Amino acid sequence: MEYRKLGGSGFNVPVLSFGTATFGGGNEFFKAWGSTDVKEATRLIDLCMDHGVNFFDTANGYSAGMSEEILGAAIKGKRNKLLISTKSTFPMGSGPNDYGSSRWSIIKECDDSLRRMGTDYIDLYYMHGFDANTNVEETLRALDDLVRAGKIRYIGCSNFSGWHLMKSLSVSERYGWSKYVAHQAYYSLVGREFEWELMPLAKDQQVSTVVWSPMAGGALSGKITRKTPPAADSRSAKMDFVVSAKSDHLYNVVDVLHEVASEVGKTVPQVVLNWVLSRPTVASIIIGARNEEQLKQNFGAIGWKLSPEQIAKLDAVSDTKPIYPYWHQKQFPMLGH
């Protein structure tokens, strides 16, 4: 298993990490992802660790805490052999303080996550989204206090815009507080907007990218083609906000993916994940699976490389015209693509 450092820190993580949003299935949205119980979760986690994947990602909001509870039960006796990341920001109740990134909410949600998972510390703690109603200084001071208390080892953010992340980094530097070392963000062959601003920022400021949904909500699983669109009740259909299954762009990319997969003797998902891992700033990609077969297939995404010609072919078919001001800024390429 290859390891990469997160940002400018000394913290190493495997290039594949396992996402546990499929654990629990606590409501209709998450049932579409999966409803893995403790017994199944334990088997999947053991399988991951057998293949060197020892980094597990969850969030307090996944099935209202059930994902964290199941993860905690499944890792009993193994905590010192693995890494855990979790998140907070989104609502966990109906009260006025039950959401957001205030000091009150962060400290409460961190303690609740620790209790649910049965652990004394979290290796990487993310703000799941940007809370525009709370001062950045309040958020980062609370996170720094939790780092100093030993409850959190490193901090990260998720789904931030460029100015959200840059302002946060500036505030941390100004006061000498812990900095975000990772940005967990959506990035895929059919969703490359991350490259317009967030990737150059990440490269410049040494903030690593942990990619969620590299398979575009299942749209790049290889099962969805022009002749076999997703079923109405499938996860891909429910995640239409990631990429529309009615989009010609999606199927143009899928067509080339099948061509490349045939050339290299790999599956479409393996090609997709390998492409993402070849991109600048990417330290780890979050893989998910409802069963062992899906998980084993994902392991085949590493240990080999696409050729420059194959990468160029995938780059070309997945390219889209950026919005302003990014189309103007393409006159000065910073990342070589």
C-alpha positions as CSV (number, residue, x, y, z in Angstrom):
1,M,0.0,0.0,0.0
2,E,1.3,3.4,-1.0
3,Y,1.2,6.2,1.7
4,R,1.2,9.9,1.1
5,K,1.6,12.8,3.5
6,L,-1.3,15.1,4.3
7,G,-0.3,18.7,3.3
8,G,2.7,20.1,5.0
9,S,2.3,17.8,8.0
10,G,4.2,14.6,8.8
11,F,1.0,12.6,8.9
12,N,0.9,9.7,6.4
13,V,-2.3,8.1,5.1
14,P,-2.9,5.3,2.6
15,V,-3.9,6.3,-0.9
16,L,-7.1,4.3,-0.4
17,S,-9.4,4.9,2.6
18,F,-12.7,3.3,3.3
19,G,-15.9,5.3,3.6
20,T,-18.5,4.1,6.1
21,A,-21.5,6.1,4.8
22,T,-23.0,2.6,3.9
23,F,-23.0,1.6,7.6
24,G,-26.4,1.8,9.2
25,G,-28.9,2.9,6.6
26,G,-30.7,5.0,9.2
27,N,-33.0,6.9,6.8
28,E,-34.2,6.7,3.2
29,F,-31.3,8.7,1.8
30,F,-28.6,6.5,3.4
31,K,-30.6,3.2,2.8
32,A,-29.9,4.0,-0.9
33,W,-26.2,3.8,-0.1
34,G,-26.4,0.7,2.1
35,S,-27.4,-0.7,5.5
36,T,-24.3,-2.5,6.6
37,D,-24.6,-3.9,10.2
38,V,-21.8,-4.6,12.7
39,K,-21.1,-8.1,11.5
40,E,-20.8,-7.1,7.9
41,A,-18.8,-3.9,8.8
42,T,-16.3,-6.0,10.9
43,R,-15.7,-8.3,7.9
44,L,-15.2,-5.4,5.5
45,I,-12.8,-3.6,7.9
46,D,-10.8,-6.8,8.4
47,L,-10.6,-7.2,4.6
48,C,-9.4,-3.6,4.2
49,M,-6.7,-4.0,6.8
50,D,-5.5,-7.3,5.2
51,H,-4.9,-5.2,2.0
52,G,-3.2,-2.3,3.8
53,V,-6.2,0.0,3.9
54,N,-6.2,1.2,7.5
55,F,-7.9,4.6,7.2
56,F,-11.6,4.8,7.8
57,D,-13.8,7.8,7.2
58,T,-17.2,8.5,8.8
59,A,-19.3,11.5,10.0
60,N,-21.6,12.3,12.8
61,G,-24.4,12.9,10.3
62,Y,-24.2,9.5,8.6
63,S,-27.4,7.8,9.6
64,A,-27.7,10.2,12.6
65,G,-24.6,8.7,14.3
66,M,-25.3,5.0,13.5
67,S,-22.3,4.9,11.1
68,E,-20.0,6.0,13.9
69,E,-21.5,3.5,16.3
70,I,-21.1,0.6,13.9
71,L,-17.6,1.6,13.1
72,G,-16.7,1.8,16.8
73,A,-18.1,-1.7,17.4
74,A,-16.3,-3.1,14.4
75,I,-12.9,-1.8,15.4
76,K,-12.9,-2.9,19.0
77,G,-9.4,-4.2,19.9
78,K,-7.9,-2.8,16.7
79,R,-7.8,1.0,17.4
80,N,-4.1,1.2,17.6
81,K,-3.7,-0.3,14.1
82,L,-5.9,2.1,12.2
83,L,-6.7,5.7,11.5
84,I,-10.2,7.3,11.8
85,S,-11.6,10.5,10.4
86,T,-15.0,11.9,11.2
87,K,-16.8,15.2,10.7
88,S,-19.3,17.7,12.1
89,T,-21.2,20.8,11.0
90,F,-24.6,19.6,9.7
91,P,-27.7,19.4,12.0
92,M,-27.8,16.7,14.7
93,G,-30.9,17.9,16.3
94,S,-33.6,20.5,16.2
95,G,-32.1,22.9,18.7
96,P,-30.5,26.3,17.7
97,N,-27.0,25.0,18.7
98,D,-27.4,21.5,17.2
99,Y,-25.6,22.4,14.0
100,G,-22.8,24.6,12.7
101,S,-19.1,25.1,13.6
102,S,-19.5,27.2,16.8
103,R,-17.3,26.4,19.8
104,W,-20.4,24.9,21.5
105,S,-21.3,22.7,18.7
106,I,-17.8,21.5,17.8
107,I,-16.9,20.5,21.4
108,K,-20.2,18.7,21.9
109,E,-20.1,16.9,18.6
110,C,-16.5,15.9,19.0
111,D,-17.3,14.4,22.4
112,D,-20.4,12.6,21.1
113,S,-18.3,11.1,18.2
114,L,-15.7,9.9,20.6
115,R,-18.3,8.2,22.7
116,R,-20.1,6.6,19.8
117,M,-16.9,5.2,18.4
118,G,-15.5,4.2,21.8
119,T,-12.2,5.9,21.3
120,D,-10.1,8.6,23.1
121,Y,-9.0,10.5,20.0
122,I,-9.8,11.2,16.3
123,D,-6.9,11.1,13.9
124,L,-8.4,13.6,11.4
125,Y,-11.4,15.8,12.3
126,Y,-13.2,17.7,9.5
127,M,-15.6,20.6,9.4
128,H,-18.1,18.9,7.0
129,G,-19.1,22.3,5.5
130,F,-18.4,26.0,5.9
131,D,-20.6,27.7,8.6
132,A,-21.1,31.2,7.3
133,N,-22.9,32.2,10.6
134,T,-19.8,31.6,12.8
135,N,-16.6,33.6,12.8
136,V,-13.7,31.6,11.4
137,E,-11.7,32.6,14.5
138,E,-14.2,30.9,16.8
139,T,-14.2,27.7,14.8
140,L,-10.4,27.4,14.5
141,R,-9.7,28.3,18.1
142,A,-12.1,25.5,19.2
143,L,-10.5,23.0,16.9
144,D,-7.0,24.1,18.2
145,D,-8.1,23.6,21.8
146,L,-9.3,20.1,20.9
147,V,-5.9,19.3,19.3
148,R,-4.1,20.6,22.4
149,A,-6.4,18.5,24.6
150,G,-5.4,15.4,22.6
151,K,-8.9,14.6,21.4
152,I,-7.9,15.4,17.8
153,R,-4.6,14.8,16.1
154,Y,-5.1,16.8,12.8
155,I,-7.9,19.0,11.4
156,G,-9.4,19.2,7.9
157,C,-12.3,20.8,6.1
158,S,-14.7,19.5,3.5
159,N,-16.7,21.1,0.7
160,F,-15.1,24.5,1.2
161,S,-14.8,27.1,-1.5
162,G,-11.5,28.7,-2.3
163,W,-12.0,31.7,-0.1
164,H,-13.3,29.7,2.8
165,L,-10.2,27.6,2.9
166,M,-7.8,30.5,2.2
167,K,-9.3,32.7,5.0
168,S,-9.1,29.7,7.4
169,L,-5.5,29.1,6.6
170,S,-4.7,32.8,7.1
171,V,-6.4,32.9,10.5
172,S,-4.6,29.8,11.7
173,E,-1.3,31.3,10.6
174,R,-2.0,34.6,12.2
175,Y,-2.6,33.1,15.6
176,G,-0.4,30.0,15.5
177,W,-3.3,27.6,15.6
178,S,-3.6,24.2,14.0
179,K,-4.1,24.4,10.2
180,Y,-6.3,22.4,7.9
181,V,-4.0,19.8,6.4
182,A,-6.6,18.2,4.2
183,H,-9.6,19.2,2.2
184,Q,-12.2,16.4,1.6
185,A,-13.8,17.3,-1.7
186,Y,-15.8,15.9,-4.6
187,Y,-13.6,15.2,-7.6
188,S,-14.2,12.8,-10.5
189,L,-13.7,12.3,-14.2
190,V,-17.2,13.8,-14.7
191,G,-16.8,16.5,-12.0
192,R,-13.5,18.3,-12.6
193,E,-14.5,21.8,-11.2
194,F,-12.2,21.1,-8.3
195,E,-9.3,21.9,-10.7
196,W,-10.4,25.4,-11.4
197,E,-9.5,27.0,-8.1
198,L,-9.3,24.5,-5.2
199,M,-6.5,22.4,-6.8
200,P,-4.2,25.3,-7.4
201,L,-4.9,26.6,-3.9
202,A,-4.2,23.2,-2.4
203,K,-0.9,23.0,-4.3
204,D,0.2,26.5,-3.3
205,Q,-0.8,26.2,0.3
206,Q,0.2,22.5,0.8
207,V,-3.3,21.2,1.6
208,S,-3.8,17.6,0.5
209,T,-7.0,16.5,-1.1
210,V,-9.0,13.5,0.2
211,V,-11.5,12.7,-2.6
212,W,-15.1,11.7,-1.9
213,S,-17.3,10.0,-4.5
214,P,-14.5,9.5,-7.1
215,M,-17.1,7.2,-8.8
216,A,-19.5,10.1,-9.1
217,G,-22.2,8.6,-7.0
218,G,-21.9,5.2,-8.8
219,A,-22.3,6.8,-12.3
220,L,-18.8,5.5,-13.2
221,S,-19.2,2.0,-11.8
222,G,-19.2,0.5,-15.3
223,K,-22.8,-0.7,-14.9
224,I,-24.3,2.6,-16.2
225,T,-24.1,3.0,-20.0
226,R,-26.1,4.6,-22.8
227,K,-28.1,1.4,-23.0
228,T,-28.4,0.8,-19.3
229,P,-29.2,4.1,-17.4
230,P,-29.6,3.9,-13.6
231,A,-32.8,2.6,-12.1
232,A,-35.1,5.3,-10.5
233,D,-34.5,4.0,-7.0
234,S,-30.7,3.5,-7.4
235,R,-28.0,5.5,-5.5
236,S,-26.9,7.0,-8.8
237,A,-30.4,8.3,-9.5
238,K,-30.7,9.7,-6.0
239,M,-27.3,11.4,-6.4
240,D,-28.3,13.2,-9.7
241,F,-26.9,16.4,-8.1
242,V,-23.4,14.9,-8.6
243,V,-23.8,14.1,-12.3
244,S,-27.0,13.9,-14.4
245,A,-27.7,10.4,-15.9
246,K,-29.3,12.3,-18.8
247,S,-26.0,14.0,-19.7
248,D,-24.3,13.2,-22.9
249,H,-21.0,14.2,-21.2
250,L,-21.4,11.3,-18.7
251,Y,-21.8,8.7,-21.5
252,N,-19.0,10.2,-23.6
253,V,-16.7,9.7,-20.6
254,V,-18.1,6.2,-19.9
255,D,-17.5,5.2,-23.6
256,V,-13.8,6.1,-23.3
257,L,-13.5,4.5,-19.9
258,H,-14.6,1.1,-21.4
259,E,-12.0,1.5,-24.2
260,V,-9.2,2.2,-21.7
261,A,-10.3,-0.5,-19.3
262,S,-10.1,-3.0,-22.2
263,E,-6.6,-1.8,-23.2
264,V,-5.2,-2.2,-19.7
265,G,-7.2,-5.4,-18.7
266,K,-8.8,-3.6,-15.7
267,T,-12.4,-2.8,-14.7
268,V,-13.9,0.6,-15.3
269,P,-13.9,1.5,-11.6
270,Q,-10.2,0.5,-11.3
271,V,-9.4,2.9,-14.2
272,V,-11.5,5.7,-12.6
273,L,-9.7,5.4,-9.3
274,N,-6.3,5.1,-10.8
275,W,-6.9,8.3,-12.8
276,V,-7.9,10.2,-9.7
277,L,-4.8,9.1,-7.8
278,S,-2.7,10.4,-10.6
279,R,-3.9,14.0,-10.1
280,P,-2.0,16.8,-8.3
281,T,-2.6,17.2,-4.6
282,V,-4.6,14.0,-4.2
283,A,-3.4,12.1,-1.1
284,S,-6.2,9.6,-0.7
285,I,-9.5,8.6,-2.3
286,I,-12.4,7.3,-0.3
287,I,-13.8,4.0,-1.6
288,G,-17.1,2.5,-0.5
289,A,-18.6,-0.9,-0.8
290,R,-21.7,-2.8,0.2
291,N,-20.1,-6.2,-0.1
292,E,-16.7,-7.9,-0.2
293,E,-16.7,-8.3,-4.0
294,Q,-17.1,-4.6,-4.6
295,L,-14.4,-3.9,-2.0
296,K,-11.9,-6.4,-3.5
297,Q,-12.4,-4.9,-6.9
298,N,-11.4,-1.4,-5.6
299,F,-8.1,-2.8,-4.3
300,G,-7.1,-3.5,-7.9
301,A,-7.0,0.3,-8.6
302,I,-3.4,0.6,-7.3
303,G,0.0,-1.0,-8.1
304,W,-0.1,0.0,-11.8
305,K,-0.3,3.2,-13.9
306,L,-2.2,4.4,-16.9
307,S,0.0,5.4,-19.8
308,P,0.4,9.1,-20.6
309,E,-1.6,8.5,-23.7
310,Q,-4.5,6.9,-21.8
311,I,-4.5,9.7,-19.3
312,A,-4.5,12.3,-22.1
313,K,-7.5,10.4,-23.7
314,L,-9.4,10.5,-20.5
315,D,-8.5,14.1,-19.8
316,A,-9.7,15.2,-23.3
317,V,-13.1,13.5,-23.1
318,S,-13.8,14.7,-19.6
319,D,-12.8,18.3,-20.1
320,T,-15.5,20.9,-19.9
321,K,-15.4,24.7,-20.5
322,P,-14.9,26.4,-17.1
323,I,-17.0,29.3,-15.9
324,Y,-15.6,32.8,-15.5
325,P,-13.0,33.8,-14.3
326,Y,-11.5,30.3,-14.7
327,W,-11.6,30.3,-18.5
328,H,-9.7,33.5,-18.5
329,Q,-7.1,32.2,-16.1
330,K,-6.4,29.2,-18.3
331,Q,-4.1,31.5,-20.2
332,F,-1.6,30.8,-17.3
333,P,-1.6,27.1,-16.7
334,M,-0.3,26.3,-13.2
335,L,-0.7,22.5,-13.0
336,G,0.2,21.3,-16.4
337,H,-3.3,20.3,-17.5
